[in-house]
Amino acid sequence: MSRFRLLVLAALAAPGISVAGTVLTGVVEDSSAQTIEMPSLPGSWQRRIDWMVNEGEEVAIGDLIVRLDPGDLITREEQQRTDLEKVRMTAARRIDELKLQVMDSEKAVARAASDVRLAELDAVIPAATIPRLDYERYQLTLETAKKTLVRAQAELLNKESELGDVIAETQLEIEQAESSYERIRLALEATEIRAEKAGFMIYGENPFTGKKVFPGETLYSGFMIASVASREDLQIRFWVHEADILKLGQGQQLEVAADAQGSSPFLANLTWTSSQAVEKQDWSDSGYFEALAKPVTELPVDIMPGMSVMGLISRTAEN
């Protein structure tokens, strides 16, 4: 017997709810629940769920609730970290070498400037007071010292410019390596998912099979894995057979009761219906629309997120 028929029979047996009308199957959910989807991680468009907190278990903020198979992310993270350190060390070595060359050039400029000052002392001696040969030698020494100073100053400017270029270049290389490493580090970190709110763990549903997601299953990126829900903002999500969808209208009131024996019924108003039907392979070959309803009366204390419920559209409402 299909799950859908079992739920209908459970609804018919639920105390306090009439059966004179169309019965809808649904589930209680927290509209502000933390939704956990399979993340899109480098290296694979699908990933296996290694472990999950048991469904229905209460969790607190920060608790680890889902662990995904990291695949090759651990190896890639180690490699990217090693590559980053190499880039940093290479950059530091290049910069230090150029800084030494700049210091050498600064010393060369200082020596050349000193040589010019010394040569100027000899060059200012009047030609009439010393031999002609000495005078010409002093003048030549001064011109040579000036040219040496100009070359030393030009070399210093070149080294300073090269140092600036290398600093900018290596900084870019480091930032690129840091970005690559951070991307893999965050991806590895994303394989461990933690609760962002206190509540109860509720497993998601595989959209292909209509069955509960389970640990060990491999899902595509973007598929819902689970949710963490509380009783703070509850709503009911119904699945409506395509033959019954025209009987529904926004604001329509339903009588709702949980499948559990002894649960008291309550009233809810429809707030939304989907525009396209989807298949539920474990129910039937027919299509089913989704509908949302908000409770308009106080909920029984036993109504919890993830609980299966039935909603009744009375024949009067249908007409």
Buried (B, 14 or more C-beta within 10 A) or exposed (E): EEBBEEBBEBBEEBEEBEBEBBBBBBBBBBEBBBBBBBBBBBEBEEBBBBEBBEBEEEBEEEBEBBBBBBBEBEEBBEBBBEEBEEBBEEBEEBBEEBBEBBEEBBEBBEBBBEBBEEBBEBBEEEEEEEEEEEBEBBBEBBEEBBEBBEEBBEBBEEBBEEBEEBBEEBEEBBEEBBEBBEBBBEBBEBBBBBBBBBBBBBBBBBEEEBBEBEBEBEBEEEBBBBBBBBBEEBBBBBBBBEEBBEBBEEEBBBBBBBBBEEBBBBBBBBBEBBEEBEBBEEBBEEBBBBBBBBBEEEBBEEBBBBBBBBBBBBEEBBE
